[in-house]
Amino acid sequence: MKNELQFKSELQQSLSKVAVPDSLYRFAKEVPDIYERERETSVIKSRPNGRHKLNLFSILSKSAAAIAILTGTFSVGVSMSPAFAAYMKEVPGFDIAVDWLNHLRGQDGVQVAIENGYTPIEAKTAQFGGTTVTISDIYLTDEELLFKAFIHTNEYDVRDGRSNVHIEVAPINLRGGGSTTGTTIAETTDESKGPVLQVSYKFQLPENAAREFLAKEKELQFEVRKLILNREIKRADIEQMGMIAVPVDQNKLLHNKVYEPNQSLPIAVFDPDLKELILEKLTIQPTTMNAILYDKNGLTLDFPREEGMAPYLKDEKGNIYKYDPSGPALMLEDGKQQLPFSSSIFFEKDTAALQLHIGTVSVTEKDPSGTFELSKNDTFPKTVQFKKRLIVIEGAEFKNGYIHLKIKKEYPDQKILDGVRFYIPDYYAEMAKNKEIGRNLDALREEFKIEGWERAESSDIGLPYLDLYIPAPMLDSYTISLQRVNAKVAVNQDYLIKLK
């Protein structure tokens, strides 16, 4: 039993270890605990016309799973150089506008690599009945596998994100896990004007995985799968449609540039918990760059994607390299987090330094750091202090299975009390043993029309308070735990990273 914010943290950690297809994310509200299914790409065996089943279950907050929806679009215009225009004007198997492809490749670093003479691994196209799939823009590095899939099919309407049928592509003979970085829809330029689904994938590789692969393999093997969702029983069938093999010439692969500065990044603004970040590692790849950051005190960090708040890198010429996470940002061991940035300075030989900008950081404590006592005999309003923040409880209802608190708004149009989780840790053991409690709470959440439990929120700006619902047994008094969860810290600082 998890609240939405706790779910997000666990989801991030789970997705850093497993391969999760974007097509399943589209079913997030129907199958919200999809993150709990481990699907190690490296152990999936090839089975012609094979079919296996996934059993999917419901959890407390349906909205929590919506966090996992990771689709996006590319819309940045880029002028096309002669070198780039001469390479792969069309995706094999389709007639697609060159300008549309150029938009995509200009955003994700492929264009820069090609212009510097580093072409992707050769694209391959295969036909499976009424489905044509091309795998293109394939780059294998010491740490990542990047590729795009182009799908034209009569199995379903690729423009319909809520279709019960979806097609995905996954590597099966290379250890690692990942997800998509974005999807777009294009039309062919032939007479049919048929829609083509473009999906960009990014797979993170464990240490030495690329080296081990190249020592024994001559080609990358991709499995094309059809996913069929049965919403009534909340189960998805996965059917193998076929395989695509792509030859790999290791002599043509470039190796990453790796820096390990272990640099302290002091936080100038006051925060009760976050004092500094540590930049442990910076990896510069031909098409992307990755930075590994962590907090020495064990806080879980989260970085927003929104313009103005997201982190970015800037080179000495003023070029900006945007934060471009592959799904949730990659959580590593000991709370370390990898931040990926689009495009790269890999081919810039004279770059002596980069500037890392940190905008807003959300911090989450591993354990609660405050408590307060709540009793049926309390008088209200009741004030609680947490992290130098005063929280005013204006009223309370004690029901069988939950507590309803009215939290005074800090300002008139407030919709949520950011960064604070209220819960009773001991009650989780009881909920784990009794599944009926979870079902009852799901029904209550629907009845109350609330997004989740354990946080104060309201969609009615006319009310002077926020509603807080906490799962709880029927007792005369309670000890309520308080925990910082996704508490926003506006850092807004620039840090110089020396490369020479």
Disulfide bonds with the S-S distance in Angstrom:
none
